[in-house]
Amino acid sequence: MNYAKIYTSIISRALTRVTPDEYTEKHHIQPRFLGGEDQSYNIVRLTAREHYIAHWLLYKIHRTRKSWFAWYCMCNLINNNRYNSHTFKYVREKWAEKIKYYNANREISDETRKKMSDSHKGKIPWNKGLKLGGKKSETQINYELKPKKCAFCLKVIPYNKKKNTYCNNECAHNDPNNPVKNVEIERKPNSGSFKAGQTIDQSTRNKISKSLLGKKKELGECPHCNKIGSISHLKRWHFDNCPKIKKRPMVVCNKCGKEGKDSKLFYKYHFDNCGTKRKQIKCPHCGLIGGIGGMYLYHMDKCRHKEYNDAN
């Protein structure tokens, strides 16, 4: 029997499939006793039964003391009984359910939390310096072979920022050859101060900003609403444009004498329908009376008595 072929088929199937919803365990593709590392490319998710069979196959392939001990730890049971792949799967799944229930309902006191934190102080984490993560794509592997470098400091740009020309904003700002930095800003016409299409140099902008530093805006007061603010703001929104003097004129209905604002709504819902009532109809199923538009839109086809009457 070709044990190596069976082992590779189990591993390749586990690498290409989607992680199953059932209980799974981590397995080193190349065992640690053969120099396998704790890296993501050397770890695969197997079901409990597949994990048991994989270690049995490794023992059959290598026939070493360490491979035998790894399989012995999985197949040894209390009372000198033995596991097979099915009983191992059953015991592991039940054990995982009990541990999950215990951890969900477990209450840890503050003293226990403090002891746990003190016991971990000064220890080096097991994953420090390890490159953990998912499987890299082919494009990412090719990018790492020929990475893109920053145009200013020549540092390597990460894969997730490969479209950027610079590694950060500081390099983009400090690079004198950056074409985006030296583009002149186009200004729109502003109350006749600038002509259409006119641009301002950086030196002119600096002079304008320095001349305005420390100066307070001239204040004024609206004569209609007594609003105090800058003159430029009041000219735009107050004085002749004050909302208190810009009121809609009132109109009076010729039929009933009702007064309202001169608007489209008043003409639509009052002048055209003044003194008249909407035509009403009666539902043939339940006897409800209402306006013809609302009855046909919301009631006729949706009446709950309609189905009862049709059934009888």
Sequence and secondary structure as in RCSB ss.txt:
>XXXX:A:sequence
MNYAKIYTSIISRALTRVTPDEYTEKHHIQPRFLGGEDQSYNIVRLTAREHYIAHWLLYKIHRTRKSWFAWYCMC
NLINNNRYNSHTFKYVREKWAEKIKYYNANREISDETRKKMSDSHKGKIPWNKGLKLGGKKSETQINYELKPKKC
AFCLKVIPYNKKKNTYCNNECAHNDPNNPVKNVEIERKPNSGSFKAGQTIDQSTRNKISKSLLGKKKELGECPHC
NKIGSISHLKRWHFDNCPKIKKRPMVVCNKCGKEGKDSKLFYKYHFDNCGTKRKQIKCPHCGLIGGIGGMYLYHM
DKCRHKEYNDAN
>XXXX:A:secstr
  HHHHHHHHHHHHHHS   SS EEEEESS GGGT  SSGGGEEEEEHHHHHHHHHHHHHHH  HHHHHHHHHHH
B GGG B  HHHHHHHHHHHHHHHHHHHHT    HHHHHHHHHHHTT   TTTT    S   HHHHHHHHS  B 
TTT  B  GGGTT SSSSHHHHHH TT TTTT   B    TTSS TT B  HHHHHHHHHHHTT    EEE TTT
  EEEHHHHHHHSGGG TTT    EEE TTT  EEESSHHHIIIIITTTT    EEE TTT  EEEHHHIIIIIT
TT HHHHHHHH 
